[in-house]
């Protein structure tokens, strides 16, 4: 490990920041207390601070002469989950919890800012981006639409996420796709209602929905290449009001995850086609409302190389994994990577077990990795500002 003495000395502060944030979680676009806390800490460091971007986003700027500009992003929102850890600093807000480690990411970036105030990289500018509403609501897109990259021009942007199952003290860096695109759908199938004892007098949409489900799953298993990851998951089914009546309508809702834009396009088209075709064969109708939520999170090749080098400077090159498969979960940092070349890395959180995974009510962030994440942010800022953007910004 190569963590500076100054970062190691910050560890009690990093833990205190995270525990405070953990005890006071706020969800998408409601992070007013969180944003005020972050802004107050950044101002106390002497940084230039801007609030209210996309409502609850905070940006701080560190300038060190003429040069390039790099963005570092941390997500700040919590989830609608009732915490069940029993920790002394557990959530004090019923039904809300930092169950994804965003409190840790925020503490890491605050620590990196504290270090860089005293040891500014450069020459150049570092933009610290504290982003709201990563969970489900696309806060990254909202910040961009609110002028993030026009008000604070940068050449590259970087972020990290803690990763349960990856050993603490390791990083994972991908060339290309890291996380999947997220789309949602609502399918409405309309048949004809009948008495449950007389199904021949109606058109049963429940039976029809089972055939649509099979038609969709054979898209994944037979129309998508085995080496091209894709997932269609029906997560909600709504139909009927009483036990002895076959309803006239059923609604199926769920998500679609893909890594390649071409696969995303094909699945959207074919899901609608197959649902209509199956419904028409049974003299029913189908209407698919398909929404594209998050694009795939795709690292640019040059910035990914910088990220590998920066992570290697913190934990050693042998502790940086480059062969892990992408995750089919999704991340709205993808919107930033669509706009600006950059890279998104995973930092090991330790073993998974006993409900310790992300989005679990018993999830626990590993405080031991806080200095590693803070040091990574400082190293990637140094790497980015010491390398010409023309050398690293290609995909």
C-alpha positions as CSV (number, residue, x, y, z in Angstrom):
1,X,0.0,0.0,0.0
2,X,1.2,3.5,-0.7
3,X,-1.0,5.9,1.3
4,X,0.6,9.2,2.2
5,X,1.0,10.1,5.9
6,X,-1.3,13.1,5.4
7,X,-4.1,10.8,4.2
8,X,-3.5,8.3,7.0
9,X,-3.8,11.1,9.5
10,X,-7.1,12.1,7.9
11,X,-8.6,8.6,8.6
12,X,-10.4,9.6,11.8
13,X,-11.9,12.6,10.0
14,X,-12.9,10.4,7.0
15,X,-14.7,8.0,9.4
16,X,-16.4,10.8,11.2
17,X,-17.7,12.3,7.9
18,X,-19.0,9.0,6.7
19,X,-20.7,8.1,10.0
20,X,-22.4,11.5,10.1
21,X,-23.7,11.1,6.6
22,X,-24.7,7.5,7.3
23,X,-26.8,8.6,10.3
24,X,-28.6,11.2,8.2
25,X,-29.5,9.7,4.8
26,X,-31.5,11.6,2.2
27,X,-32.8,10.2,-1.1
28,X,-32.9,11.5,-4.6
29,X,-33.1,15.3,-5.0
30,X,-33.9,15.6,-1.3
31,X,-30.3,15.8,-0.1
32,X,-30.5,19.4,1.3
33,X,-29.0,18.6,4.7
34,X,-26.3,16.4,3.0
35,X,-25.5,19.1,0.5
36,X,-25.2,21.8,3.2
37,X,-22.9,19.6,5.2
38,X,-20.7,19.0,2.2
39,X,-20.6,22.6,1.2
40,X,-19.7,23.7,4.7
41,X,-16.8,21.3,4.9
42,X,-15.5,22.4,1.5
43,X,-15.7,26.1,2.4
44,X,-13.9,25.4,5.6
45,X,-11.1,24.0,3.5
46,X,-10.9,27.3,1.6
47,X,-12.3,26.0,-1.7
48,X,-14.5,27.8,-4.2
49,X,-17.9,26.3,-3.7
50,X,-21.1,26.3,-5.8
51,X,-24.4,24.9,-4.6
52,X,-27.8,24.2,-6.0
53,X,-26.7,22.5,-9.2
54,X,-29.6,20.3,-10.2
55,X,-31.2,21.3,-6.9
56,X,-28.9,19.6,-4.4
57,X,-25.6,19.1,-6.3
58,X,-22.4,20.7,-4.9
59,X,-19.3,21.6,-6.9
60,X,-16.0,22.8,-5.5
61,X,-13.1,24.1,-7.6
62,X,-9.3,24.0,-6.8
63,X,-7.2,26.1,-9.2
64,X,-3.5,25.8,-9.5
65,X,-2.3,27.8,-12.4
66,X,-2.8,27.4,-16.1
67,X,-3.3,23.8,-17.3
68,X,-5.8,21.1,-17.9
69,X,-9.0,20.4,-15.9
70,X,-10.2,17.2,-14.4
71,X,-13.4,16.3,-12.7
72,X,-13.8,13.9,-9.7
73,X,-17.3,12.8,-8.8
74,X,-18.9,11.2,-5.8
75,X,-22.6,10.3,-5.4
76,X,-24.4,11.6,-2.2
77,X,-27.9,10.0,-2.1
78,X,-29.2,7.2,0.0
79,X,-31.9,4.5,-0.7
80,X,-35.5,3.9,0.5
81,X,-34.5,0.9,2.7
82,X,-35.1,0.4,6.4
83,X,-31.6,-0.2,8.0
84,X,-31.1,-3.4,9.9
85,X,-27.4,-3.2,10.9
86,X,-27.8,-2.2,14.5
87,X,-24.7,0.0,14.2
88,X,-24.3,2.8,16.7
89,X,-24.3,5.3,13.8
90,X,-27.2,3.6,12.0
91,X,-29.7,5.7,10.1
92,X,-31.9,8.0,12.2
93,X,-34.4,8.4,9.4
94,X,-37.0,5.7,9.2
95,X,-37.1,3.9,5.8
96,X,-33.9,5.5,4.5
97,X,-30.4,4.1,4.5
98,X,-27.0,4.5,2.9
99,X,-27.1,0.9,1.6
100,X,-24.8,1.5,-1.4
101,X,-21.8,3.3,0.2
102,X,-22.4,6.7,-1.2
103,X,-21.6,8.1,2.2
104,X,-18.2,6.5,1.9
105,X,-17.6,7.8,-1.6
106,X,-18.5,11.3,-0.4
107,X,-16.1,11.0,2.5
108,X,-13.3,9.8,0.2
109,X,-13.8,12.8,-2.1
110,X,-13.9,15.2,0.8
111,X,-10.7,13.7,2.1
112,X,-9.1,14.0,-1.3
113,X,-10.1,17.7,-1.5
114,X,-8.6,18.3,2.0
115,X,-5.3,16.7,0.9
116,X,-5.2,18.6,-2.4
117,X,-5.8,21.9,-0.8
118,X,-2.4,21.5,0.9
119,X,-0.8,19.5,-2.0
120,X,-2.4,20.8,-5.2
121,X,-1.8,18.8,-8.3
122,X,-1.2,20.4,-11.6
123,X,-0.7,22.9,-13.0
124,X,-4.4,22.9,-13.7
125,X,-7.8,22.7,-12.2
126,X,-9.6,20.1,-10.1
127,X,-13.4,20.1,-10.1
128,X,-15.0,18.2,-7.2
129,X,-18.5,17.0,-8.1
130,X,-20.9,15.9,-5.4
131,X,-23.8,14.5,-7.3
132,X,-27.4,13.9,-6.1
133,X,-29.9,11.3,-7.1
134,X,-27.7,8.5,-8.6
135,X,-30.3,5.9,-7.5
136,X,-32.9,5.6,-10.2
137,X,-33.4,9.4,-10.9
138,X,-30.4,10.3,-13.1
139,X,-28.9,13.1,-11.1
140,X,-25.8,13.1,-13.3
141,X,-28.0,13.9,-16.3
142,X,-29.7,16.6,-14.3
143,X,-26.4,18.2,-13.3
144,X,-25.3,18.2,-17.0
145,X,-28.6,19.7,-18.1
146,X,-28.1,22.4,-15.4
147,X,-24.8,23.4,-17.0
148,X,-22.3,21.4,-15.1
149,X,-19.8,21.0,-17.9
150,X,-20.4,24.4,-19.4
151,X,-19.9,26.2,-16.1
152,X,-17.0,24.0,-15.1
153,X,-15.2,22.8,-18.3
154,X,-13.2,19.7,-17.8
155,X,-11.3,17.4,-20.1
156,X,-11.7,14.1,-18.2
157,X,-13.9,12.8,-15.4
158,X,-13.4,10.0,-12.9
159,X,-15.4,8.2,-10.2
160,X,-15.3,5.1,-8.1
161,X,-17.7,2.7,-6.4
162,X,-17.0,0.3,-3.5
163,X,-17.4,-3.3,-4.6
164,X,-18.4,-6.1,-2.1
165,X,-16.9,-9.4,-3.2
166,X,-13.7,-7.7,-4.3
167,X,-11.0,-8.0,-1.7
168,X,-10.3,-4.8,0.3
169,X,-7.0,-3.4,-0.8
170,X,-7.7,-4.1,-4.5
171,X,-9.1,-2.1,-7.4
172,X,-10.8,-3.2,-10.6
173,X,-10.4,-1.2,-13.8
174,X,-12.2,-2.0,-17.1
175,X,-11.3,-1.1,-20.7
176,X,-14.7,-0.4,-22.2
177,X,-18.0,-1.4,-20.6
178,X,-18.2,-1.4,-16.8
179,X,-21.9,-1.3,-16.0
180,X,-25.0,-2.0,-18.1
181,X,-27.6,0.3,-19.6
182,X,-30.8,0.4,-17.7
183,X,-34.2,0.5,-19.4
184,X,-37.6,0.0,-17.9
185,X,-40.9,-1.2,-19.5
186,X,-44.6,-1.5,-18.9
187,X,-46.5,-3.9,-21.1
188,X,-50.3,-3.8,-21.1
189,X,-52.1,-6.9,-22.5
190,X,-55.8,-6.6,-23.1
191,X,-57.9,-9.7,-23.7
192,X,-61.6,-10.3,-22.8
193,X,-62.9,-11.0,-19.3
194,X,-64.8,-14.1,-18.5
195,X,-66.0,-16.3,-15.6
196,X,-63.1,-18.4,-14.3
197,X,-65.2,-21.5,-14.9
198,X,-65.9,-20.5,-18.5
199,X,-62.5,-19.5,-20.0
200,X,-63.7,-20.3,-23.5
201,X,-65.9,-17.3,-23.4
202,X,-63.0,-14.9,-22.9
203,X,-59.4,-14.2,-23.9
204,X,-57.2,-14.9,-21.0
205,X,-54.5,-12.2,-20.7
206,X,-52.7,-14.1,-17.9
207,X,-52.0,-17.1,-20.1
208,X,-51.1,-14.7,-22.8
209,X,-48.5,-13.0,-20.5
210,X,-46.8,-16.3,-20.0
211,X,-46.3,-16.7,-23.7
212,X,-45.0,-13.2,-24.0
213,X,-42.5,-13.9,-21.2
214,X,-41.2,-17.0,-23.1
215,X,-41.0,-15.0,-26.3
216,X,-38.9,-12.3,-24.6
217,X,-36.6,-14.8,-22.8
218,X,-35.9,-16.5,-26.1
219,X,-34.7,-13.1,-27.4
220,X,-31.9,-13.3,-24.8
221,X,-31.2,-17.0,-25.3
222,X,-31.6,-17.3,-29.0
223,X,-31.4,-13.8,-30.7
224,X,-28.5,-12.3,-28.7
225,X,-25.0,-13.7,-29.0
226,X,-24.0,-15.8,-26.0
227,X,-21.0,-13.5,-25.6
228,X,-23.2,-10.3,-25.5
229,X,-24.7,-9.9,-22.0
230,X,-28.3,-9.0,-21.8
231,X,-31.0,-9.4,-19.2
232,X,-34.8,-9.0,-19.4
233,X,-36.5,-9.2,-16.0
234,X,-40.2,-9.0,-15.3
235,X,-40.4,-7.7,-11.8
236,X,-44.1,-6.8,-11.4
237,X,-47.3,-8.4,-12.6
238,X,-50.7,-6.7,-11.9
239,X,-54.0,-8.3,-12.9
240,X,-57.4,-9.2,-11.5
241,X,-59.6,-8.2,-8.6
242,X,-61.4,-11.4,-7.5
243,X,-60.8,-15.1,-7.5
244,X,-63.5,-16.3,-9.8
245,X,-63.0,-13.8,-12.7
246,X,-60.5,-14.0,-15.5
247,X,-59.5,-10.3,-15.9
248,X,-59.5,-8.5,-19.2
249,X,-56.1,-6.8,-18.6
250,X,-52.7,-7.6,-17.2
251,X,-49.7,-5.3,-16.8
252,X,-46.1,-6.5,-16.8
253,X,-43.3,-4.2,-15.6
254,X,-39.6,-4.7,-15.4
255,X,-36.1,-3.8,-16.6
256,X,-33.8,-4.5,-19.5
257,X,-30.0,-4.4,-19.1
258,X,-27.5,-4.4,-22.0
259,X,-23.9,-3.4,-22.6
260,X,-24.0,-2.7,-26.4
261,X,-26.1,0.1,-27.9
262,X,-26.9,-2.2,-30.9
263,X,-28.3,-4.9,-28.5
264,X,-30.3,-2.3,-26.7
265,X,-31.9,-1.1,-30.0
266,X,-32.7,-4.6,-31.0
267,X,-34.3,-5.6,-27.8
268,X,-36.5,-2.6,-27.6
269,X,-37.7,-3.2,-31.2
270,X,-38.2,-7.0,-30.8
271,X,-39.8,-6.9,-27.4
272,X,-42.6,-4.7,-28.9
273,X,-42.8,-6.8,-32.0
274,X,-43.1,-10.1,-30.2
275,X,-45.6,-8.9,-27.7
276,X,-47.9,-7.6,-30.4
277,X,-47.5,-10.7,-32.5
278,X,-48.3,-13.1,-29.6
279,X,-51.3,-10.9,-28.6
280,X,-52.6,-10.7,-32.1
281,X,-52.4,-14.5,-32.5
282,X,-54.7,-14.8,-29.6
283,X,-57.0,-11.9,-30.7
284,X,-55.8,-9.7,-27.9
285,X,-53.8,-6.4,-28.0
286,X,-50.5,-5.3,-26.6
287,X,-49.0,-1.9,-25.8
288,X,-45.4,-1.6,-24.7
289,X,-44.2,1.6,-23.0
290,X,-40.4,1.3,-23.1
291,X,-38.2,3.9,-21.4
292,X,-34.5,4.3,-21.8
293,X,-33.2,5.3,-18.3
294,X,-29.3,5.1,-18.1
295,X,-26.8,4.4,-20.8
296,X,-24.1,1.8,-20.3
297,X,-21.1,3.0,-18.3
298,X,-18.2,2.7,-20.7
299,X,-14.7,3.7,-19.9
300,X,-12.6,5.5,-22.5
301,X,-9.4,3.6,-23.2
302,X,-7.0,6.4,-22.4
303,X,-8.5,7.4,-19.1
304,X,-8.8,3.8,-18.1
305,X,-5.1,3.4,-18.5
306,X,-4.6,6.5,-16.3
307,X,-6.9,4.9,-13.7
308,X,-5.0,1.7,-13.7
309,X,-1.7,3.6,-13.2
310,X,-3.2,5.7,-10.4
311,X,-4.7,2.7,-8.6
312,X,-1.4,0.9,-9.0
313,X,0.3,3.8,-7.3
314,X,-2.0,3.3,-4.3
315,X,-2.2,-0.5,-3.9
316,X,0.5,-1.8,-6.2
317,X,0.0,-2.9,-9.9
318,X,-0.5,-6.6,-8.8
319,X,-3.6,-5.5,-6.8
320,X,-5.4,-3.9,-9.8
321,X,-7.7,-6.4,-11.5
322,X,-8.2,-5.8,-15.2
323,X,-10.1,-9.0,-16.2
324,X,-13.3,-8.8,-14.1
325,X,-16.5,-9.1,-16.1
326,X,-18.7,-6.0,-16.3
327,X,-21.7,-5.8,-14.0
328,X,-25.3,-5.9,-15.3
329,X,-26.2,-3.4,-12.7
330,X,-26.4,0.3,-13.8
331,X,-24.8,3.6,-12.8
332,X,-25.8,7.1,-13.9
333,X,-22.1,8.2,-14.1
334,X,-22.7,6.8,-17.6
335,X,-24.2,10.2,-18.5
336,X,-21.0,12.0,-17.6
337,X,-18.9,9.5,-19.5
338,X,-21.2,10.0,-22.5
339,X,-20.3,13.7,-22.3
340,X,-16.7,13.7,-21.2
341,X,-14.0,10.9,-21.6
342,X,-13.2,9.3,-18.3
343,X,-13.2,6.1,-16.2
344,X,-15.2,4.5,-13.4
345,X,-13.4,2.0,-11.2
346,X,-14.3,-0.4,-8.4
347,X,-12.6,-0.4,-5.0
348,X,-12.8,-3.6,-3.0
349,X,-15.1,-3.5,0.0
350,X,-14.2,-7.1,1.2
351,X,-16.1,-10.4,1.3
352,X,-19.8,-10.7,0.7
353,X,-21.8,-12.6,3.3
354,X,-24.6,-12.3,5.7
355,X,-26.5,-9.8,3.6
356,X,-23.5,-7.6,3.2
357,X,-24.1,-6.8,-0.5
358,X,-25.1,-3.5,-2.0
359,X,-28.7,-2.4,-1.5
360,X,-29.1,-4.8,1.5
361,X,-30.6,-3.6,4.8
362,X,-27.6,-5.1,6.5
363,X,-25.0,-3.7,4.1
364,X,-21.9,-2.3,5.8
365,X,-19.3,-0.1,4.2
366,X,-15.7,-1.0,5.1
367,X,-14.2,2.1,6.8
368,X,-10.7,0.7,6.3
369,X,-10.9,1.5,2.5
370,X,-11.6,5.2,3.1
371,X,-7.9,6.3,2.9
372,X,-7.4,4.1,-0.2
373,X,-10.3,5.8,-2.0
374,X,-9.2,9.3,-1.0
375,X,-5.6,8.6,-2.1
376,X,-6.9,7.2,-5.4
377,X,-8.7,10.4,-6.1
378,X,-5.6,12.4,-5.5
379,X,-3.5,10.2,-7.7
380,X,-5.9,10.2,-10.6
381,X,-6.1,14.0,-10.5
382,X,-2.3,14.1,-10.6
383,X,-2.2,11.6,-13.5
384,X,-4.8,13.4,-15.5
385,X,-3.3,16.9,-15.1
386,X,0.2,15.7,-15.9
387,X,-1.0,14.0,-19.2
388,X,-2.1,15.8,-22.3
389,X,-5.9,15.4,-22.9
390,X,-5.0,14.7,-26.6
391,X,-3.2,11.6,-25.5
392,X,-6.0,10.1,-23.4
393,X,-9.4,11.2,-24.7
394,X,-10.0,8.6,-27.3
395,X,-12.4,5.7,-26.9
